[in-house]
Amino acid sequence: MSVFDLISSRRSIRKFKADPIPKESLLRIFQAGILAPSGNNRQTWKFYVVQGDKRAEMVERLNEGLANRVKDGEDVAGAKHSFDVMAQAPVTVFIFRPNRTKPWLAGSQCQHFSDVVDVQSVGACIQNMLLMAEEMGIGSLWICDVFSAYQEISDWLGESTEMIAAVSFGIADEHPAARKRKSIDEVVHWL
Ligand SMILES: Cc1cc2nc3c(=O)[nH]c(=O)nc-3n(C[C@H](O)[C@H](O)[C@H](O)COP(=O)(O)O)c2cc1C
């Protein structure tokens, strides 16, 4: 499959089969992730893999996060849907940025730019993993709703650096149509 075909065929998957994902497949996905370009080759990523029995503990912490956000008066409908997907997926990977402690707020413009660089790098890493998974017939969902359980998940993992996202992987049990994209004319400005 050409890279363009692979990119075109990928979808966000929100319904997974229960089949576990073999460790070799996950290793290949991580290998693709860590081959991503990164600002100054800093490779600011760190992964926690949740599968098997650990999923129940994760779901407990996600639900605890939702309950706490409801107490804070937040609307958690979207996050609840994402957490339901995570509960069903055989594998979820949490991605942290180990060179920043949480909660991180840039103290200067210079730090902010450095943060922007590093977060872009993590995004490239995640996209590589999604595409690698797609090539192997493994579906994925990139999840930032996980911020609704940011503290609860960080405490559970014992991780004090900045969480960037989670990604769930599994064999797709749905075949969603392509989501609409803006046209090239809308987003590209030729000078
Ligand atoms: C940074 C980022 C965060 C996302 N967070 C979520 C999320 O929390 N929950 C969810 O269901 N989808 C999430 N998505 C998936 C998007 O909704 C999806 O990529 C978009 O609707 C386009 O659909 P497609 O991936 O099938 O092309 C996220 C995607 C990105 C890139």
The ligand as an SDF file (V2000), in Angstrom:
LIG
                    3D

 31 33  0  0  0  0  0  0  0  0999 V2000
   -4.9370   15.3770   19.2510 C   0  0  0  0  0  0  0  0  0  0  0  0
   -6.1740   14.5410   19.0400 C   0  0  0  0  0  0  0  0  0  0  0  0
   -7.0180   14.2880   20.0940 C   0  0  0  0  0  0  0  0  0  0  0  0
   -8.1420   13.4680   19.9130 C   0  0  0  0  0  0  0  0  0  0  0  0
   -8.9140   13.1680   21.0050 N   0  0  0  0  0  0  0  0  0  0  0  0
   -9.9760   12.3640   20.8390 C   0  0  0  0  0  0  0  0  0  0  0  0
  -10.7440   11.9520   21.9690 C   0  0  0  0  0  0  0  0  0  0  0  0
  -10.4340   12.2940   23.1130 O   0  0  0  0  0  0  0  0  0  0  0  0
  -11.8140   11.1540   21.7440 N   0  0  0  0  0  0  0  0  0  0  0  0
  -12.1710   10.7150   20.5010 C   0  0  0  0  0  0  0  0  0  0  0  0
  -13.1580    9.9890   20.3720 O   0  0  0  0  0  0  0  0  0  0  0  0
  -11.4440   11.0800   19.4000 N   0  0  0  0  0  0  0  0  0  0  0  0
  -10.3640   11.8640   19.5500 C   0  0  0  0  0  0  0  0  0  0  0  0
   -9.5970   12.1950   18.4670 N   0  0  0  0  0  0  0  0  0  0  0  0
   -9.9490   11.6600   17.1430 C   0  0  0  0  0  0  0  0  0  0  0  0
  -10.5940   12.7270   16.2590 C   0  0  0  0  0  0  0  0  0  0  0  0
  -11.9160   12.9530   16.6770 O   0  0  0  0  0  0  0  0  0  0  0  0
  -10.5440   12.2350   14.7910 C   0  0  0  0  0  0  0  0  0  0  0  0
   -9.2060   12.0990   14.4010 O   0  0  0  0  0  0  0  0  0  0  0  0
  -11.2420   13.2020   13.8180 C   0  0  0  0  0  0  0  0  0  0  0  0
  -12.6070   13.2920   14.1080 O   0  0  0  0  0  0  0  0  0  0  0  0
  -11.0770   12.7490   12.3610 C   0  0  0  0  0  0  0  0  0  0  0  0
  -11.5260   11.4180   12.1940 O   0  0  0  0  0  0  0  0  0  0  0  0
  -10.5660   10.2780   11.6210 P   0  0  0  0  0  0  0  0  0  0  0  0
   -9.4290   10.1160   12.5970 O   0  0  0  0  0  0  0  0  0  0  0  0
  -11.4050    9.0190   11.5310 O   0  0  0  0  0  0  0  0  0  0  0  0
  -10.0780   10.7110   10.2770 O   0  0  0  0  0  0  0  0  0  0  0  0
   -8.4530   12.9640   18.6270 C   0  0  0  0  0  0  0  0  0  0  0  0
   -7.5860   13.2280   17.5620 C   0  0  0  0  0  0  0  0  0  0  0  0
   -6.4510   13.9850   17.7750 C   0  0  0  0  0  0  0  0  0  0  0  0
   -5.5030   14.2020   16.6100 C   0  0  0  0  0  0  0  0  0  0  0  0
  1  2  1  0
  2  3  1  0
  2 30  2  0
  3  4  2  0
  4  5  1  0
  4 28  1  0
  5  6  2  0
  6  7  1  0
  6 13  1  0
  7  8  2  0
  7  9  1  0
  9 10  1  0
 10 11  2  0
 10 12  1  0
 12 13  2  0
 13 14  1  0
 14 15  1  0
 14 28  1  0
 15 16  1  0
 16 17  1  0
 16 18  1  0
 18 19  1  0
 18 20  1  0
 20 21  1  0
 20 22  1  0
 22 23  1  0
 23 24  1  0
 24 25  2  0
 24 26  1  0
 24 27  1  0
 28 29  2  0
 29 30  1  0
 30 31  1  0
M  END
$$$$
